[in-house]
Amino acid sequence: MTFSKTDIAQIEAHGLTPAQVEAQIENFRRGFGYLPIASAATVPNGIATLSGQDIDRLTEAYDARRDMSVVKFVPASGAATRMFKELFEFIGEGKRSEGVDRLIAGIERTPFYDRLSAVSGDEKAMIAAIVSPDGLDYGSLPKALIPFHRYADGSRSGSRSGSRSAAEEHLVEGALYAACKTADKTADKVARLHFTVSPEHIEGFRRLFARVKRRYEQDLGVKFRIAYSFQRSSTDTVAVTPDNLPFRNGDGSLLFRPAGHGALITNLNAIKADLIFIKTVDNVAPDHLKAETVRYKKALGALAIELQQECFALLRALDADGPKATERAARFMENRLSYRLRPDFASLAAGRQTREVRRILNRPLRVCGMVRNEGEPGGGPFWVAGPDGALSLQIAESSQIAPDQLHLMQQATHFNPVDLVCAVRDYKGRKFNLMRFVDPSTGFISAKSKEGRPLKAQELPGLWNGAMAGWNTVFVEVPIATFSPVKVVTDLLRKQHQ
């Protein structure tokens, strides 16, 4: 494809090359294939369970950890537009939905009711006050800055109204399981949190934390270190017409779009830590329900550390005497890492067997909490076949499953609530380059439009899907009590948010 000088300048301004954009356009033409699903992962076929004794042992081990840096990574750049979609339709189109009725009936139980109490007028005026620019303007804010919970004791919240935003709840969670001793061994603990944000909203985050951080530090006995990053423009993808030609704006320029949460693997890759917890911004609980979440977070973290240390010991044994350690390493991979070696593994030469187990062991590791599916949307856990026939655990979205295999989704008993603990250093203490473990063939193509014109958009492999396809993955069942997402505003009326 031939690009004009103006096109090339625009491409390079995004940190891309013409060859990379050509490759993106080729993806549109070729399409992304489906995952070679072998079966759903279930208990005990791919999803482990922990007994109460296991959890007690692991949480004690986690609390006893030493000299380990931890970061809580929160993708928080998404706007709350979808959360208030029904409210916008009610104001703009007069469309009165069940959700609007439910919100009006329970308005006094919302965490932002105190800010609405002075609004006069009818129900429509009150709804408008929630989302309109001349009101609370929640419809234009990122979900992280929306009040999620209200506390009767205002001292437990950083705001005078007694409400606490989703971002603040992540601060509190971070203090409870992501705090570590400082490098100089002082008594203070430091909780490091990293939020991915949109450039237009970063000042809102900074203002919030400037106002509340010290109060939480005093109440929780920790110091917070808060970092931010943006989704890089070099991860944007070009849009195309339905005929797979570059989509051009009215002024003739190319249209680039953010490439979904899969682009955040670049942000994750830049974090320097031994252990990284990942959790979506809207999955938080009020204080009286946090204990179960914290308990399981610690257990998953300790399990990740335990498995990592076993990988390290085996890799050192392979360095010392590969042939003797290979069989032991292969058993560990099958039994503890949920990795099923290629069918012809036993017939491979000894040296090749050693190289194969070394390659698999020396990868980033993630331990993922899985909850039983009670009708919530989310990626499911599956066994997926590699090119050599080996089976690994993957989190797959419905769009990644071929139509003739969709029945396998009915067999899936669990789904992924984005509850991940990541160990990202190798056995020599070096940080893995996470970009090496992305499967670029697992992107997504979706139908969009701009100014009434149809287009096709491309998303990079999802952060916890194809972007982590090359990781060692362990699935662990966690209780539904650890999962309380807020997808629409009326979710705030559920009992787990009261």
Secondary structure, 3 states (H helix, E strand, C coil): CCCCHHHHHHHHHCCCCHHHHHHHHHHHHHCCCCCCEEEECECCCEEECCCHHHHHHHHHHHHCCCCCCEEEEEECCCECCHHHHHHHHHHHHCCCCHHHHHHHHCHHHCCCHHHCCCCCCCHHHHHHHHHCCCCCCHHHCEHHHCEEEECCCHHHCCCCCCEEEHHHHHHHHHHHHCEEECCCCCCCEEEEEEEECCHHHHHHHHHHHHHHHHHHHHHHCEEEEEEEECCCHHHCEECECCCCCECECCCCCECEECCCHHHHHHHHHCCCCCEEEEECCCCCCCHHHHHHHHHHHHHHHHHHHHHHHHHHHHHHHHHHHHHHHHHHHHHHHHHCCCCECCCCHHHCCHHHHHHHHHHHHCCCEEEEEEEECCCCCCCEEEEEECCCCCEEEEEECHHHCCHHHCHHHHHCCEECCCEEEEECECCCCCECCHHHHCCHHHCEEEEEEECCEEEEEEECCCCCCHHHCCCEEEEEECCHHHCCCCCCHHHHHCHHHC
